[in-house]
Each structure stands twice: as structure tokens, then as C-alpha cells.
Amino acid sequence: MGLIKKFLTAIIGHPTSEAAAPATTSAAAPSPATASAPPPQVDVSAVLDGLAKKNPEKLDWKKSIVDLMKLVGMDSSLSARKELAKELNYPGDTGDSAKMNVWLHKEVLRQLAANGGKVPAELLD
């Protein structure tokens, strides 16, 4: 499973984008009511704040990709972050971990928003 899929599954409940979701080969077509109903949005802040309250560590998921990864039970090591950067097509130098981390944090939140997550606008700027 790709790392972004792990984020989507941990926070939204399932990967929902075509890029993140596996292709289905079901012969049955969805009913018109099902096909036209948009999936409900998941309040990302509520989910992550709830996880943070249960976590013994003080994790600042709103500012740190490392803390965000830890909060959802992912490996937050530099090698894992470099793997995530590769998966998300990070355009910069992965040797500059500070810049990479800032980009990763924003990009993960953008991916969550693009896949059914309601993310506060100030976190996407």
C-alpha cells in the first residue's frame, strides 16, 4: 500500500481518488441514486484532534509532517518521508529535509482535501 493510501485510509476511512483507489472490475453498475450522491466529507481536524487527545505524546499535526505521520501510526523516519516525497512527486531536493517536510505536510493535507476530507483553509495555504 502506498503511503498516501495509508493517510487516506487512516483519516478518511478509505482511499477515494482514482489515483489512490484500486481499480474495480465489478460488472454491476451503481444505481443512479448511488452514482449521483457525493460521498460525505470527513472532518479531518475532528478526526486528527480526536487521535491527538488519545495520544500520550503532544503531537502538532497542524504544523508537522512527522507528528502527522506519528499520529496515524505511520513510520515518520527520514527514509519514510523521502519515500512519501517520491510518491507525491516532490520537485525539490530531498536532502533539504526542512523544505521537504513543509512541502509534504501541505501536500498531504491537499491530498486529503482532494479525496473527501474537509481541511481548514488556513492549513492549505
N, C-alpha and C positions, 0 to 999 in steps of 0.2 A: 504494500500500500504506500502510495506517495505521501510525503509529509503534509502537503496541503490537504489531502483527503483526511488525514488524521485530525487536523484542525476542524474541518467541516463536520466530521463525524462527532468529535468531542463537544463542539459548541452548538452546532445547528441540529445535530442528530443524524444527519446523513449527507453525503455529498450530493449536491443538486445540479451542478453545472455539467454541460456536455463534456467539458474538458476533464472534470473531476469524476463524473459518474461513469461506471462501466456501461458499455453498450448493451442494450437488451435485445433479445431475439424472440420476444413473445409474439405469437401470431394474433393474439387478441388485441383489438384496438380499444383504446379507452372510450368510455361512454362520453357523449357530448357534455354532460354536466361535469364530469371529472376533468375533461380536457380543457374546459374553459375556466375552471376555478383556479386562481393563482394559489400557490402554496402559502400557508400562513408565514408571516415574518417572525423570526425568532429574535427576541430582545437580547442581543449579545452582552450588553452591560449587565443585565439582570442575571444571566447565566454565569458570567465570569465573576461578578461581585458575590454571587452565592457560593461559588467554588472557593473564592478568596476567604470568605468568612469561615469556611470549614478547614482551611489550610493552616497548619501551625506556623508556617513561615509568613512573614509580611511581604507579599508579592505585589509589585506595582505593575499590573498587566497593562495599564493605560499608557505607560511610557517605555516599557522594557520588553523586547522580544524574548529575552532569556526568562524573565518572570512569566510571560505569557505561555511560553513552552512548558515551563515547570508546572504552572497551574493546571494545564490539561494533561499532565502526566507524560510529557514528551522529553526526550533527551535534549538538553539545551547546550550541549558542548559545542565548541567552536566547529568541530567537524560536522556536527548535525546542522548547524546554522549555515555552513558552507554548502552542504547538500541541499538545504532548503533554497538557498540563493541560486544554485544551479537549476533547480526545478522550476523556480519562478523567473528564470532568465535575468538575473541581476546584471545590469550593464556595467557595474563598476569593478574595482579591484577588491577581491575577497581578502586580500592581505591587509586592507584597511578595515578592520573589524568594526570600528566605531561607526563609520559611514554605512557599512553593510547592515549593521544592526538597526540603524534608524530606518533605512530603506525597507528592510524585511518587516519591521513592525508595521509600517504604513501599508505595505503591500499585502500582508496577511489580513489586516483589517479591511482593505479594499476587496480582497477575495471573499471574505465573509459577507460583506455588504452585497457583492455581486451574486451571491449564492443563497439568498434568503435571510440574511442576517440584518437586523436593524442596528446600525452602528452610529453613535453620536457623530454629527458632522464635524465637531472640533477635533475628533480623532482621525479624521480622514484628510485634513488639511496638511 
